[in-house]
Every structure is written in structure tokens, then in C-alpha cells.
Amino acid sequence: MKRILVPLFTLLMFATACQESQTEDFPATSIQSEQFYAPYCIYYLEETDMVILDEIGSLVNHFLPSYQLVDSLSGEVSKNEFIIEWFANPKNEYPAPDLDYLQHSGHDLSSQEMNQLQSPFSAVLIAFSGTNKNVIDDQININKLVSSLLKNAAIVTDYTTYESFNGKSWSEDRVANFNKDNQDITSQYTIHLYRENEFCRAVTLGLGKFCLPDLSIQNISCNDQQSYGSLINLVNQTLFEKPVIVEDGRLTINIQTLKNESVKTKLLSSLEDKATKKSVVNLLFVDPQEGDANNSQLELVFNDDNFSSKQEQQDALISEIFGATDQIDYVSHDEKILQASQKSRKKLPELKTMFNEGLEPGYSILLKAPFKTDTGGREWMWIEVTRWKEDSIQGILQNDPFEISNLSAGSVVNANPNDIFDYILYFPDGSTEGNETGKIISNER
């Protein structure tokens, strides 16, 4: 099952609002684990940049004086330990991520670096196991230690997140964003997104090294991955700053009360109309799925029967916190619009085949379809395709209707393939294709 790392702060939001509930009457419980495990492998691309094991030991003694070098990690919760393992033939003994994976997980790596990483000269694995007592300071110092080992031709792979960095990107992305003055936890983990049946699932990797559970959301819109990335970041920064939840699983999240100014600023910069900036979410401890981190995991759950689907409740939560902007255009289907629609419809058979053969992570297809209004007219709205058969298309409604009282953004709806008016194909890099009718409407406003 292929996964893709998603960017973290761009918002794409539609929907209606939820009502905030109260959590003060329930006792709180800590979500921290007692121990963390964090392995890093430094791949040396050239012989001249290698370091000796004694140098690594001295650096650990400087940055992490309470950690003891051992032959193998004991796993005892009261100990701070580390191991060092050298690989003279890492291509076979401890291979780095392959080129396809590095396209998504490599931080500012050049093509030359990614290619060299497939056959590095040597490598050294440094794995830490520590308690939660001083875990934040320990992770700050681990980042500094790794940075000091990244010479000109060296790449590190953080095997808690499976991300790879050169010296520059490690310093900028990990060290500068997480220190005593700026503890932006969102810079220390990654989010994997992949298709699961008709919808998508998002899950974090990397929070275990802070003795925190990873976070997942199931059955989400594949097209709204950026919005859910921002929701995950808000929840995780909240839990990092105060790692407790009430016993019934509810957690109050509020952008304005975040202590970290970096995360707060990024989230506030992309708000839409009527954003409340806060809400209450429901969390449940679940077992990790295959491919997830070997770590405890919290899932954001959506089980309110007042919504027609989980997707409608999810969309409402996103809109409540971050706001939403919808507008309606009253358009006459003149010859220019009809010709653009006819051009777009010629693409539909190809899109149907692409969808049913399985879209790669990061791709999604939106179709413009008509829906009957309360007064008997037609309102044209976008749906994200979740199922495409010969005689029907199922999708997630992407807009809040203006003239249909029984539908909301996030509703799972059906459309007739013969009624489709236009399409938008989204690519992993954020670019799009299609929307020929929309371009004409925008130009004529």
C-alpha cells in the first residue's frame, strides 16, 4: 500500500459549524508513555567524511551525559541507553530508503544525493532509548548531536519518521524549529496519507520519540488532505504542550491558546470566514495498523449520528475551526460554456479508467454534477469521486449548497455519469487540470 507525506499547513476547507461541548466535569489522564526509542542512520557518501566511533561516543557524552553505551538496548524503563553499529556495506546491511520513497521523504536532497544514497560508502546507526523524565531536552540534544555528525557528504535517515536529510535541511528543519526557545512539535514528525477503500487515512510517524502517541484519522476526503494535516498539527501541538486528555476521550483544541508562536502563526495565517479557531475533538486509543509506527496511537473519531456521514462531520469540524468560504454563481449555459463542458466530458472515460485502476497517493478527481434544489431547480456542485461505476458515481460533496436544505458539504452523494458537466484532476504537487467551465465563469464575473 503506497503512502505519501503531506504538507502540513495549507488549508482547503468547506462546510458548516459544530457546537463545542464542555470537558471540565471529567478527570484528566496522562497520555505519555514511560520510554522512547529513536534510531538514526547516518550514511556517508564519501570516505573522507567518515567519523570514528570514539568521536560519536564523545559527542553523546557531551550532549547526553546520562546515556550509557551498551551492546544492545535493554528496554528497561528506568534507563537511558544508546547503541552504535557500523556498516561497511550499508547497501546490503542497512539500505537507505529507495529513490521512489525519497521523492516524498527526502528534505531538499539533490538528485545526486538521492542516487548516491542508494550505494553509500559506509553508515553508522545510533539508536537511543530513554525515559520520559527529560524527553524534550533529550530530543533537542539528539538533534544537535546528529547535526554535528552530518559533514559535507552525509545523509541521515530518521527511522522514526523515515525522512532523510542532508546537513543543511536537518539544521533548518529539525534543529532550528525545535529548541529551548521554539518547540514546534510539527517539525519533528511526518504525516502519511494513503487510500483505504473509498476514502483516505492519515497517520503520523515520529511522536513516539517524545513518549507521545501517534495520531490517525480514518475515512477522510483524499482531496482535503491539507486541511486534515492542519487539524492533526493543532491536536498534536496541543497534546505536546499538555499531554493529557479527559477520561471520556475529549480534548479541547484552540489555536489562540497554543504556546508555540510558530505553529499558532501558521495556523492563523490560513483561516477562512467565520473561523472559531477552536473546538472539542474525540480521541480513542486504537491498535496501530500494518505499516504504522510501533507506538501507542490515538484516533480522531467521528461518530455523531446527527450527521449523515463521518465525512460530513469531519468537514463540519474543519469548517468550525478554520472557517469556510462558499459562493454561488448564477450562470446561463450559453454556447461558450457548453463547448467548454463538451471538451471536458471527452476526458471522462480516461478519468474513469484512471480512478478504477487505483489512483496514486496525492491524486484526486472532482466532478461537477447537478442537484435538485428545494424549489425544483438545479444547483451545480463539485463532488470528490469515491466510487465510479457504469451507471452511477458516488462522491463526497465539496460545497455547502445554497438552495438545498437536506445536503451539506461532506455528504456522501450519488450522481449520474451522463450529467457530469466538468472535472478537476488534482496532482500530488498541488497542480490541477480541467475546470474549463469554471475558468470561463471566473473571467466573466
N, C-alpha and C positions, 0 to 999 in steps of 0.2 A: 504494500500500500504506500503510495507516494505521498510525501508531505512537503509543505513549503513553509518557509519562515516568512512571517508577515511583518510589514512596517507597523509602528506602534501608535502613532498619534493622529493620523489623518482621519477625519470623521466623514461618514456618509450616512445621513440619518433621515428617516421619515417616521411618522406615526402620531399617536395620541398620548395622553399623560396617564400615569398611575397615581394612586393615592399612597402617601407614605404612612407606614404603620409605626407603632412605638415599640421599643425594646427594653425600656427601663425596668420593667417588672420582673425580668428574668435574670438569674445569676449568670455571670460570665465564666468562661473556661479558657485556659491557655491552649493554643494550637501548636506550640513549639515542641519539637522532638528533642531528645537528650543529646543526640550525636549527629555529626555530619560527616560526609565522605566526599572528597573533592580531588579527582585526578586530572593532571595536566601533562600533556606530552609535548616536549619541545623538539622540533625537527630541525636539524642543522643541514642546510642545503650545500654548504661548503666545509671542507675540513678546517679551514683557517678560523672559523667562528666557534669551534667546539669549546666547551668548558670542561674542566676536570671535576670529578665527583667531590673532591675535597673542597673545591670552591663553592659548590652547591651547599654542602654541609655547613660551611662557614656563613653563607648568606642566610640559611634557615636559622642558625644560632643567633644571628644579628636581628632578623625580623621577627622571629617566633621563638624566643628563648625557652618557652615552656614545652616545646615539642621535642620529642625524643626520636632519634633514628632507630628503626627496628628492621629486622629481616622480613617480617610480614605483619600486617596490621592485626591487632588482637580483637578489635571490635568492642573492647570494654568501654563502657560509657564514661568512666572516670578518667580516661587517659587522653592526652594529646600526643599523637604519633605521626610519623611520616616515613615513607619508604622511597628509595631511589633505585631505579632499574635502568641499565644501559642497554641499548640495542645497536649492535654494529651493522645489522642488516634489517632496518626497520620496514623495508618494503614487504618482507615476508614475516618478520617477527611481530610488528606492531604497525600495520599500514595506516596511513592517514586517510581521511575522507576522500572519495573519488572525485573526479572532475565535475560530474553532474551535480553532486551534492554541494560542492564548493561554490557553484554558481549562485546558490541561495544562502550558504552559511559562511562564506569567506568574507571577512571585513576588509574591503579595499585592497584585496590581493590582486596583483597583476597577473596576466595570463602566464607570464614566465614563472612567477612564484607558484601558481597552482600546478603548472606542469612539473616543475622541479620537486614539488611536494609528493609527487607520485613515486619518485625514486630518490629519497633524501640520502645524504651521506651517512648520517647517524641520527640517533634520537635518544632522549632521556625522559623517562616517566617519573614524575614526582607526584605522589598521592598523599593526601593529608586526611587524617581522621581526628576530629576534635570535639570537645564538649560545647554546649550552648552557652557556657558561662561568659565568655568574651568573644562570641562568634562574630560580631560586627567588626571589632578591631582586628580579629584574626584574618577575616576576609580582606580587609583593607591592606594588611601587611602581605598576605599571599599575592595579591595583585601587584604590589610593589616588587616583591621578590621575583615573580615571573618576568616583570618588565626589565629587571636588571640582567636577566639571562638571555634576553632577546637581542642579539647582536645583529649586524648588517644582514646576514643571510640566514635568518632563523624564523621559523613559524611555530606558533603554539596553538594546539587544539585543546580547548576546554572540553573535557569529556563529560561534564555535567550538562552542557548545552549543545555539544557537537559543533561549536563555532570555531573558526580558525582565524588567527590574527597575525599580522607582522608587528614589528616593534612599534611602529607609528600608530597603527589602529588600536593596538592594545592600550597604549598610553592615552590616546584620545577617548576611546570608548569605555574602557574599564577603569583606568586609574583616575582620570580627570573627573569622571562622573560619580565616583564613589570614594569618598574620603571623609575626614572628620568634619569638613565644612559643607559637603554636599553629598548626602546619602540617597541618591536616586536609584532605588532598587530596580527600576525598569531597565536600567543599563546592564544589569548583571544576569539576566535570564533571557530566554527567547520564547517565542510562541510558534508552535507548529500547527498548521491548518491542513486538513485533508478531508476529502469527500468520504462520507459514510452513508451508504444507501442514497436517499434522495436529497439529503442535506449535508452540512459540513460539521466538523467537530474541531474545536480549538483547544489546545492543551499546552501548558508551559513546561519548560525544561530548565532546571538550574536553581530553583528555590530551595532545594534540599540542602545546599551548602550553607544556607542561613538557618538551618533547623526549622524551616517553614514548609508546609505542604505545597505541592504544585496545584495549579488551578485549571479546571476544564469547563467547557460549555459544549453541550451536545445539541444536535438538530437545529443549527443556526443557518441563516441565509449565507450562501457562499459569496454572494455579491457584496454583502455588508461586512466583510472581514475586517476592514479598518475600524469600524465602529466597535466591534466586539474586542478588538485589540485595545482600544482606549478604555473600554469597560474593565477588561482584565487588569490593565495597568492601574486604574483607580482602586480596584479592590485590593490588589497586591500591595500598593504603596500604603493603603490604609492598614492592612494587616501587618506590614513590616513595622510601621510606626507604633502600632498597638496590637500585638499578636494574640488577641482574644476574640471570641465570638460568644454570643449568649447561647444557653443550652439548647434552645429550640432551633438553632442554626441561623438566626437572623443577624445581619450586620448592617449598621448604618454607614453609608458612604457619602462623603461630602467633599467636593473639590475645594471649597473655600477653607475648610479646616485642616487640609493637609499641611504638614510642617515643611515638607520639602518644596522650596520655591520653584525649582526646575520643573518638576512634574506638574505642579499647580499651573505654572505659566503655559506649558504646552497644552494642557487640557483646556484652559480658559481661552486660549487663542483661537480655538476652532468651534466655539459654541454657535448654535443657531438660535432662531427666535424662540422665546418662551422657555428657555432652559432654566430648570430649577437648580441645577448643579448638584443635586443630592437625591438620595432615595434610600430604600431599605431593600437588601437582596437576601435571598435564601441560599444557604450553603449546606452541603451534606457530604460527609466523608464517604468516599467510594473506593473500590479497588482499582488500581491502575490497569489500563488495558495493555495489550501487547504493543510494544514499541514505546510506551510511556517510560518515564523515569522510574527507577526502583526507589520510590519515595511515597510517603503518605500523600493523599490527594483529596482536595475539596472540589466539589462540582457545584456550579451555579445552577440551581434547579428552578424550573418554571412549571408549576402545576396548579395555577389558579383557574378554576372552572368557569370564571366569569369571562374568559377569553375563548374565542373559537378554536384557537390552536396555540401551541407553545410559541410558534413564530410570531403570532400577534402579540402575545405577552412580552416576548423579547423586544420586539420593535417598540412597544409602548414604554418599556423601561429605558431604552436608548433615547427615545424622544423626550421622556421626562427629564433625564439628567442633562443631556447635551442639546436639547431643543430640536426643532424641525422647521423646515421651510417648504411649503407646498403652494403651488399656484395653479390656476386654471386658465386655459386659453380657449376662447370660443372661435373656432376655425371653420370656414367653409371649405369643403373638399373640392377645390377648383381643379382645373386641368393640371396645373403645376404640381399640386400636392398629390394628385392621383398618379401622375407619371413617376414621381419620386417613390411612392408606395409600390408601384408595379416593379420598379427597379429593385427595391429592397426584397420583395417577395420572391424574386428569382434566386435569392441566396438561401431561402428556407430549406430546400431539400439537402443542401450541403451542411447547414447548421444542424438539421435533424440527425444526419448521419454522424456528425462530429459528436453531438451530445450522447447518442446511444452507444457509440463506441467507447465512451468514457472520457470526460473532459479532464485534462491535466490540471493539477493544483494551480490556482490563480486565475483560471478561465471561468467565465460565467456568461450565460446568454439571457438577455432580456427581450421580451416581445411585447409589442403594443397591441392590446386587444380591447374590444368594446364590451361595456357592461351596461345593463338596463338600469336607467335611473328611476327614482320613485315616481316621476311624472310620465314615464314611458319613453323618454328619450334615450340617448346613448352617451356615455362618458368613456373616453378612451384613456386607458391607464396601462402602465408597464407592469409586467409580471416577470419574475425570475423563474426560468424553467426548472422544474424538478422531475418531471416525467413527460415524455413525448411519444405518443402513440399515433397510429394512423388517423384515428377519428377524434382524438382529444389531446389536449395539452394541460398538464397541471403545473401550477406555479405559485410563488409567493407574491402577493400584491405589494408593489413598491410605493404606492401613493395612498394618501388618505383621500377618499372620494369627497367631492363637494356636494353631490346630489344623490348619493346612495346611502341610506341610513343604516343598512344592515351589514356594511363592509367597512373594514379598517385596514390600514397598512399592516402587513404581516399576515393577513388572512390567506389561507390556502384556497385557491380558486381554480376553476376549470375554464378553458377556452376552446373554441372550435378552430382547428388549423386553417380553415378556409376564411376566417375572419381576421387573421393577423394582418396588421397594417404596416408594421416596421419592425426593425430589430436593432439591438446593440450587442456587439460581441466585445466582452472585456478581456484584455490580455493581462498576464502576470505583472508586466511592468507598469500597469495603470493606463495604458493607451486603449483606445476603443476604435471600433469600426461600425459603420452603419448610421442609424438615426437620420436618414436623409430627409424625412418629413420634418423632423424637429429642427433641422438646420434652416429650413425654409421658414418655419413658424418664428424662429428666433430673429431672423433677418427682417421679418415683416412687422415685428412688434412696434 
